[in-house]
Amino acid sequence: MRAFIGIEASDEVRRALERVRHEFSACSAKVKWVPPENVHLTMKFLGDIGDEMGGKVKAAMAKAAGGGPITFRVDGLGCFPPRGRPRTIWAGGSDGADAIEKLFKKLDRALRRLGFEKERRFVPHLTIGRVKSPKGAEELTPVLERHAGTPFGSCDAADMVLFKSTLTPQGAIYEVVARQAL
């Protein structure tokens, strides 16, 4: 199964991001928007894993957990890369990002023991769209700049989730495989 570990966004954050997303509709850029129910903070993309590795990943998640629930705020829009033509549009984590980063480091260490590569850099964010073409992409910048510091709400994360991701022509379908209390 194609899998990743993430933290689900709150309904409050999903609604706020959906409202701001409509401001991009005046742009001619072709963007594949993430459906609100799929918005999450990715802790680690795992790629294709089998059932045996899935069990080991669940154990690694349990090993990384233990610090208790994490509350983090989602403030501001940004993009990857940060300069030039945007390819990914995201909302960023702010207050509470230190706790998310600490959890990430523990999870990354536990997953490296299973053979997963160390992440080069972790930037807590929630992807909301992927830019599919350079045509019109420059029109996205004013909206991104206007919302660089906009507060979108907070997330009270009580668990991290192992998701199965199935790619379809209509977009990815996410299924919860396992939850691990923080």
N, C-alpha and C positions, 0 to 999 in steps of 0.2 A: 504494500500500500504506500502511496505517496503521503508523507506525514510531516507535521510540524507541531511545535509546542507553542502555545500562546496564552494570553490573558484576554478574556472577553471584555469588550467595552460595555459601559453601562448604557441603559436605554436613554438616559439624559444626554450623554455624549453623542450617541447615535442620532438622536433627533436634532441636536444642534448642528452636527456636521451635515446632515441631510439638508437643513435650511440653508446653510452657507453654500453648499454645492450648487444650488440653483442660481447663484450669482455667476457661475461659470457658463451658464447656458447662452449668454450673449457672445461668447467666444466661439470662433470657428474651429478651434483645435479639436481634433478627434481624441476623446478621452474615454477609456473604458472605466466607468465608475464602479467601485466596490458596493454591492448591495448593503444597505445599513445593517442587516442581520449578520453579515460576514465581517464587519469592522472589528478588528482585534489588534492587540499588541503582540507581534511575533517575538518570542524569546529565542527560538532556534528552528530553522528549517532543516529537516532531517533527510529529505529525499525519499527514495523508495526503500522501505524496510519490510522484512518478513515478520511473521508472528513471533518467532523466537526473539528477534531483536526488539519487537514491540514490548515484550515482557521485560527485557533488560532496560529499555527506555523508561518504562513505568517505575522500575526500581531506582533508576538514576533520578527521576523526578522526586521520588520519596526522599532520597538522600539529600537533595538540594533544598527541600522544603523544611519548615520548622521554625521560621522566623515569625509566623503569624500573618494575618491578613495585611494587605498593603493598600493604602489609599493614595492615589495619585491624581493630579489635575492634568487636564488636557488643554493646553493653551497654544494658540497660534498655528498658522499654516506654514508649510515650507515645501521644498522640493529637493529631489535628488536628480542630477547633481545640483549643488547649491548655486553654481554659476553656469551660464549657458542655457541651452535648451532643456527645459524640465522634462524628465522622463517618468518620475513618480511624484505624485502629490500626496502630502501627508499632514497630519496634525500631530503636534509634539507633546510629549509628557514633560511636566515641569515639577511642581511640588510633589515629592514622593519619588522622583526619578532616581534618587540615590538608593532607595530601598529596592527599586526595580533592578538597578544595576548590580547591587549586591546579590540579589537572587540570581540574576543572569550569570554572574561569575561562578557561583556555586554550581549552577546547572551546567554551564559550559565545561567546568572541570570534571564533573561526573560523566558527562557525555564523551569527553575526550578519552576517558578510560575504556570506553566501548569502541573507540576507533573513529569517532567523528572529529573532523578538523576543528581546530581552535578558530573562533571568530576573530577576524582582524580588528574589528571595531564594532561596538554596539551603540546604536543611537535609538533610545526609546521613542517609538513613533507608531502611529496608526495609519496605515496606507488607506487612502480614500479614492485614489484614481491612478491609472497608468496612461500616459500620453502615448498614443499609437502612431503619430506621424509628426514630422517637424512642421508641417503646414499649419499656420495659425498658432503655434505654441507660444510665440511671444505675447499673444493676447492674454495669456494666463497670468503673466507677471504682475499686472496692476491689482488683480484680485488677491493674489498671494501676498503682495506687499500690504494691501489694505487690512488683511487679517493676520499679519505677522504676530500680533500680540492678543488676538481675540480669545477670551476664555470660552471654552466649550463645555465645561463642567468637570465633574470628578468621577472616578471609578473606584469602587470599593472591591478590591480583588481578594476573594477568600480562597481561591484556588487557581491553579494553572491547569491547562487542558491539553491533552494529546489529541490532535485533530487528524482525521483522514481527509485528504483533499482529492477530489475527483474532478479532473478537467473535462469540461464539455464545451461545445461551440457557444453555448449561452453564458459561459463563465464557470468558475470553480464552485463545486458543491462541497461544503464542509460538514463532516459528521464527527460528533464527539466519540472518541474511543475510550478515553479514561479521564478522570478528574483526580487531581492531587491537592488536598487541602494544604494551604500554606502554613 
